[in-house]
Amino acid sequence: MAMGAGNRAVPYINVTPLIDVLLVLLIIFMVITPLTPMGLDVIAPQPPPPNQPPPPPDQDRTVVIVIDKDKSLKLNQDPIDWQHLGERLEFVFKTRAERVVFVRADKELPFETVANAIDIAKGSGIDKIGLMTPKIEAGQ
């Protein structure tokens, strides 16, 4: 408090130290924010252009990991077990430059199961992983 005329106390708060602290905190948060870890790079499958027909099934190079309700796996349409998924993905992507795989899982599965498949795919050298939503049937 400062003393005013007639030796009376003048009640005001010195805000300069508060502004200094605020600016220091602002600078700290501005420096820390870009350093926060980012999540996985996730992409969504894109439909073909409207005037172009979809590619024939034998030329479709999309790789999809399908996880059923009973936690069984399929790589595209081929059944596969969890132990051989990584090896099979490495074999499939050995000659491909673009390493993209999509994961489609039943909507009632816990995410831990999906995360396990994503972890195996990342461990086998996949660059990008796309999550496909399950097909919703009419009337649901």
Helices and strands as residue ranges (DSSP letters): E 2-3, G 5-7, E 9-10, H 16-32, G 33-35, E 42-43, E 64-67, E 73-75, E 78-80, G 82-84, H 85-92, E 100-105, H 111-123, E 128-132
